[in-house]
Amino acid sequence: MLFGCAGPQHAVREPGASPKATTVAPAPTAATRPAPAPVARAPVDPEKLLNGEDDSTGRRVLQRERARWVAAEWHELPGWGQDRALEWWPALLRGCEKPMPGWTGVCAQARAFRPGADREATAWLMRMLQPYRVESPDGQREGLVTGYYEPELDARRQAQGEFRVPLLAPPQDLAQRKPYDTRQQIESNPALARLSLAWVQDPLDALVMQIQGSGRLRVTERDGSSRWVRLSFAGHNEQPYRSMGQWLIAQGELRPTEASWPGIKDWGRRNPQRLKEAMWANPRYVFFREEPLPDLTVGPRGGQGVPLTPGRSIAVDKASIPYGTPVWLDTTEPLSTTPLRRLVMAQDTGAAIVGAVRADYFWGWGELAEAQAGRMKQPLRLWVLWPREAGAMAGAGAAGTAGTVIDR
């Protein structure tokens, strides 16, 4: 579930450095036996591995703050070699716009390489990278994936007719007052209307924009012309985030199975007299900045500071997986058992995205993306792909140096 639902929520992104990774030897098999020294791995033959042959010679474990990575073999990745790797390649190049330490050489080669087929791209990855299975510190291999998207709304540059809900720029004193006023105080203060960037019709749509962290507006200007703009996260009031869906469940207004976003919007239509009360139960309020949107095919910037790619970018816990890391994702389509196994890039984060095997899958924008994101709450397994030449420590200190944390 997403946004105001009872499920995981997307939250406001803030800068932070990733934890430092360390290399540890495999655990001893008996109390009196010392841990064996790491075994040198034989050169990888991608063609053999694509045909299912195993070149296993030993495993390493890389320890991170909220996860451990266990060296894996390519054939252990479910569905490996069956993905459209060329479709994923632009997301890799986006991530390489801000490479981590240890990735400079790989990214340079990626920019120079021009794969002509999925198999070529896959073989290149297998030569350059080593897969690691992602586990929790206590060895749990399965987790959860949810979905998110970029809302698209009609808006007006000035309040008129049904367009009476403002989307605000940050107040000048936002940085000096921590915490700032609550949602109720902000929405009850008419003087703040001077900060409005645009006006939308539905207060729940405004809440969605704040939870997702950005959105596209088709704005009608004062002269009657219209254009697309993007509103991106510019700060929040430092108040705690509270789920509207959880509040409605606690109030006995919705059952847990009903606390999806469509269920919440339906409740709002049936209970307009209580809508403010429900929204004000969440004191967090998000402010925006306006950006031009000349190319409608380019996604919003995620926590890594690069544009997100629909179906190929995920939000992760930076204490488990650094920004810019290629990830093999094994899950299912929303509300189904149809496998969804593909290459993605860790390029974003969210306040509810916490833990080792935890991800938020970026569906893009538009009605289909909204529907898929709202339904997605599936079991998950993850494998990270890490440069063979980088070593265990590379990228540990600069994995998350850009971006902010969003209310998902």
C-alpha positions in Angstrom: 0.0 0.0 0.0 1.1 3.5 -0.4 0.9 7.1 0.8 -1.8 7.6 3.5 -2.5 3.9 3.6 -2.0 1.5 6.5 1.0 0.0 4.8 4.5 1.5 4.4 4.7 5.2 3.8 7.0 7.2 1.6 8.8 9.9 3.5 10.8 13.1 3.2 14.4 12.5 2.0 17.3 14.0 3.8 21.1 13.7 3.3 23.0 11.0 5.0 26.2 9.0 4.6 26.1 5.3 4.2 27.6 3.0 6.9 31.0 1.6 6.4 31.2 -2.0 5.0 33.7 -4.5 6.3 34.9 -7.8 5.0 34.7 -10.8 7.3 35.8 -14.3 6.8 33.2 -17.1 6.6 32.1 -18.4 10.0 34.0 -21.4 11.4 32.3 -24.8 11.1 33.4 -25.8 14.7 34.3 -23.9 17.8 37.9 -25.0 17.7 38.4 -24.5 14.0 39.7 -21.0 12.8 38.0 -19.3 10.0 39.5 -20.3 6.6 41.3 -17.7 4.6 39.4 -16.3 1.6 39.8 -18.5 -1.4 40.8 -16.8 -4.6 38.1 -17.0 -7.2 38.8 -18.3 -10.7 38.2 -16.0 -13.7 34.6 -15.9 -14.7 33.5 -17.2 -18.0 30.1 -15.5 -18.7 29.2 -17.8 -21.5 29.5 -20.8 -19.3 27.6 -19.2 -16.5 24.8 -18.1 -18.8 24.5 -21.7 -19.7 24.1 -22.7 -16.1 27.6 -23.9 -15.3 28.9 -23.2 -11.7 32.3 -21.8 -11.1 31.9 -21.8 -7.3 35.2 -21.7 -5.4 34.3 -20.1 -2.1 32.2 -17.3 -0.6 32.7 -14.0 1.1 30.5 -12.1 3.5 30.4 -8.3 3.5 28.9 -6.8 6.6 26.9 -3.5 6.5 25.0 -1.6 9.2 21.6 -3.2 8.6 22.5 -6.1 6.2 25.0 -8.6 5.3 26.0 -9.6 1.7 26.8 -13.2 1.0 28.7 -14.0 -2.2 26.5 -15.8 -4.7 26.8 -17.6 -8.0 25.0 -16.2 -11.0 22.9 -19.3 -11.5 21.5 -18.7 -8.0 19.7 -15.5 -9.1 16.2 -16.6 -10.2 15.6 -15.8 -13.8 19.1 -14.4 -14.4 19.8 -14.0 -18.1 16.1 -13.7 -19.1 15.7 -9.9 -18.4 15.8 -7.2 -21.0 19.2 -5.9 -19.9 19.3 -3.3 -22.7 16.2 -1.7 -21.2 17.9 -1.4 -17.9 21.2 0.0 -19.3 20.1 3.7 -19.4 19.3 3.5 -15.6 22.9 2.2 -15.1 24.3 5.2 -17.0 22.1 7.5 -15.0 23.6 6.1 -11.8 27.1 6.5 -13.3 26.5 10.2 -13.5 27.3 10.2 -9.7 29.5 7.1 -9.3 30.6 6.0 -5.8 34.2 5.3 -4.8 35.2 2.0 -6.4 32.8 2.5 -9.3 34.7 5.0 -11.4 36.4 2.4 -13.5 33.3 0.3 -14.0 31.3 3.4 -14.9 33.9 4.5 -17.4 33.8 1.2 -19.1 30.0 1.2 -19.0 29.9 4.6 -20.8 32.3 3.3 -23.4 30.5 0.0 -24.0 27.7 -0.2 -26.5 25.9 -3.5 -26.1 23.9 -4.5 -29.1 21.8 -7.2 -27.4 20.6 -8.2 -24.0 23.0 -11.1 -23.9 26.0 -8.8 -24.5 24.9 -6.5 -21.7 24.4 -9.5 -19.4 27.8 -11.0 -20.2 29.5 -7.6 -19.6 27.8 -7.4 -16.1 29.1 -10.9 -15.3 32.6 -10.0 -16.2 32.7 -6.8 -14.2 30.5 -7.5 -11.2 30.1 -10.1 -8.4 26.6 -10.9 -7.1 25.9 -11.0 -3.4 22.7 -12.2 -1.8 21.3 -9.6 0.6 20.3 -10.8 4.0 19.3 -9.3 7.4 22.0 -9.4 10.0 20.3 -12.5 11.5 20.2 -14.3 8.1 16.6 -13.5 6.9 16.6 -13.7 3.1 13.0 -12.6 2.4 11.5 -9.1 2.8 8.9 -6.8 1.3 8.6 -4.6 -1.8 6.0 -1.9 -2.1 5.5 0.6 -5.0 5.5 4.3 -5.5 4.9 6.8 -8.4 4.9 10.4 -9.4 1.4 11.9 -9.2 -0.1 13.9 -12.1 -2.6 16.6 -11.2 -4.4 19.5 -12.7 -3.7 22.8 -11.0 -4.3 26.5 -11.2 -1.8 29.3 -10.6 -4.3 31.2 -8.5 -7.2 30.0 -6.3 -10.4 29.8 -8.2 -13.6 27.7 -8.4 -12.9 24.3 -6.9 -9.1 24.8 -6.9 -8.7 25.9 -3.3 -6.0 23.7 -1.8 -2.5 25.3 -1.9 0.8 23.6 -2.5 3.3 25.7 -0.6 6.9 26.9 -1.0 9.0 26.8 2.3 8.5 29.7 4.7 11.6 31.9 5.2 11.9 30.9 8.8 11.6 27.1 8.2 15.2 26.4 9.0 15.2 28.5 12.2 12.2 26.9 13.8 12.5 23.2 14.5 10.0 21.7 14.7 7.9 24.1 12.7 4.1 24.4 13.0 2.0 21.3 12.6 -0.1 20.5 9.6 -3.2 21.7 11.4 -1.5 25.0 12.3 -0.1 25.5 8.7 -3.4 24.7 7.0 -5.3 27.0 9.5 -3.0 30.0 8.8 -4.4 32.0 5.8 -1.3 34.2 5.8 0.7 31.3 4.4 -1.3 31.4 1.2 1.2 33.9 -0.2 3.6 31.0 -0.4 1.4 29.0 -2.8 3.0 27.7 -5.9 -0.2 26.3 -7.3 -3.7 25.3 -6.2 -5.3 21.8 -6.6 -8.9 20.6 -6.0 -8.6 17.8 -3.5 -6.8 18.0 -0.2 -6.1 14.3 -0.4 -4.3 14.9 -3.7 -2.2 17.5 -2.0 -1.4 14.9 0.7 -0.4 12.4 -2.0 2.1 14.9 -3.4 3.6 15.4 0.0 3.9 11.7 0.7 5.4 10.9 -2.7 7.8 13.8 -2.5 7.2 15.2 -6.0 4.6 15.5 -8.6 3.7 16.8 -12.1 1.2 19.6 -12.4 -0.6 20.6 -15.5 -0.9 24.3 -14.5 -3.4 26.8 -15.9 -1.7 30.2 -15.7 -3.4 33.5 -15.0 -3.6 34.3 -18.7 -5.4 31.0 -19.4 -2.4 29.2 -21.0 -1.3 25.8 -19.6 2.0 24.0 -19.2 3.6 21.1 -17.3 5.8 21.8 -14.3 7.3 19.5 -11.6 7.1 20.2 -7.9 10.0 18.7 -6.0 10.6 18.3 -2.3 12.0 21.4 -0.7 11.7 20.7 3.0 9.3 19.7 5.8 8.2 21.0 9.2 10.3 18.4 11.2 7.1 17.0 12.7 6.6 13.2 13.0 4.9 11.4 10.2 1.7 9.6 11.1 -0.2 7.3 8.8 -3.7 8.4 8.0 -4.7 4.9 7.1 -3.5 3.7 10.6 -5.5 6.5 12.2 -8.7 5.4 10.4 -8.1 1.8 11.5 -7.6 2.9 15.1 -10.8 5.0 14.9 -12.8 2.0 13.6 -13.5 3.8 10.4 -11.8 1.2 8.1 -10.7 -2.4 8.4 -7.0 -3.1 7.7 -8.0 -4.7 4.4 -9.8 -1.4 3.4 -7.0 1.0 4.2 -5.7 1.2 0.7 -5.5 4.6 -1.0 -8.8 4.0 -3.0 -10.4 3.0 0.3 -9.1 6.2 2.1 -10.3 8.4 -0.8 -13.7 6.7 -0.7 -13.9 7.3 3.0 -13.1 11.0 2.5 -15.9 11.4 -0.1 -18.3 9.8 2.4 -17.1 11.7 5.4 -16.1 15.2 4.3 -16.9 16.6 7.8 -14.1 14.5 9.3 -11.5 14.8 6.5 -9.6 17.6 8.2 -9.5 15.7 11.5 -8.1 12.6 9.8 -5.5 14.6 7.9 -4.5 16.6 10.9 -3.7 13.4 12.7 -0.5 13.5 10.6 1.4 16.6 11.8 4.0 16.3 9.0 3.8 18.9 6.3 6.0 19.0 3.1 7.0 22.1 1.1 7.9 22.2 -2.5 10.0 24.0 -5.1 8.9 24.4 -8.7 11.0 23.0 -11.6 10.5 23.2 -15.3 9.4 20.0 -17.0 10.5 20.3 -20.7 10.8 16.6 -21.2 7.8 14.5 -20.0 9.8 11.3 -20.4 12.3 12.2 -17.6 11.5 11.0 -14.1 12.0 13.0 -10.9 15.3 13.0 -9.2 15.7 10.4 -6.4 17.9 10.4 -3.4 21.0 9.7 -5.5 20.4 13.0 -7.3 19.8 11.4 -10.7 16.4 11.0 -12.6 14.5 7.8 -11.7 13.7 5.3 -14.4 10.2 3.7 -14.4 10.4 0.0 -13.7 14.2 0.2 -13.3 14.8 2.4 -10.1 14.1 1.4 -6.6 14.2 3.1 -3.2 16.3 1.2 -0.6 17.7 1.5 2.9 21.0 3.2 2.5 22.3 1.4 5.5 21.8 -1.8 3.6 22.4 -1.0 -0.1 24.4 2.1 -1.3 23.0 4.4 -3.9 24.1 3.6 -7.4 24.2 -0.2 -6.8 22.8 -2.5 -9.5 20.3 -4.9 -7.9 18.7 -8.1 -9.1 15.1 -8.1 -7.8 13.0 -11.3 -7.3 9.3 -10.7 -6.5 5.9 -10.9 -8.2 3.6 -8.6 -10.0 1.1 -6.7 -7.7 -1.7 -9.0 -6.4 -0.5 -11.9 -8.4 2.0 -14.8 -8.4 3.5 -13.8 -11.8 7.2 -13.5 -11.3 8.8 -10.0 -11.6 12.5 -10.7 -11.9 14.7 -7.9 -13.2 17.7 -5.6 -13.0 17.0 -2.4 -11.1 19.2 0.4 -9.7 19.2 1.6 -6.1 18.7 5.3 -6.6 16.3 6.5 -4.0 15.2 6.1 -0.4 12.2 6.6 1.9 11.6 6.9 5.6 9.5 3.7 5.6 12.1 1.8 3.5 14.1 0.3 6.4 15.8 -3.0 6.6 18.0 -5.3 4.5 15.5 -6.9 2.1 13.3 -3.9 1.7 12.6 -1.9 -1.5 10.1 0.6 -3.0 9.6 0.0 -6.8 9.3 3.1 -8.9 6.4 2.6 -11.4 6.6 6.0 -13.1 3.7 8.4 -13.6 0.2 8.3 -14.9 -2.9 6.2 -14.0 -1.4 2.8 -14.6 1.6 3.7 -12.4 -0.7 4.9 -9.7 -2.8 1.7 -9.8 0.2 -0.6 -9.8 2.0 1.3 -7.0 -1.2 1.3 -4.9 -1.5 -2.5 -5.2 2.1 -3.5 -4.7 2.9 -5.2 -1.4 4.8 -8.4 -2.4 7.4 -10.8 -1.0 11.0 -9.9 -2.0 14.5 -11.3 -2.4 17.5 -9.1 -3.5 21.0 -9.6 -4.8 23.4 -6.7 -5.2 26.0 -6.6 -8.0 29.3 -5.2 -6.8 32.5 -4.4 -8.7 35.0 -7.3 -8.5 37.9 -4.9 -8.5 36.5 -2.5 -6.0 37.0 -4.5 -2.9 34.8 -4.7 0.2 35.5 -1.2 1.4 34.9 0.7 -1.8 31.8 2.9 -1.7 31.2 2.3 2.0 31.8 5.9 3.0 30.0 7.8 0.2 27.1 5.6 -0.6 24.4 8.1 0.2 25.7 11.7 -0.1 22.8 13.2 -1.9 19.1 13.5 -1.6 16.5 13.5 1.1 14.2 11.0 2.8 10.5 10.9 1.6 7.3 10.0 3.6 6.6 6.7 1.8 
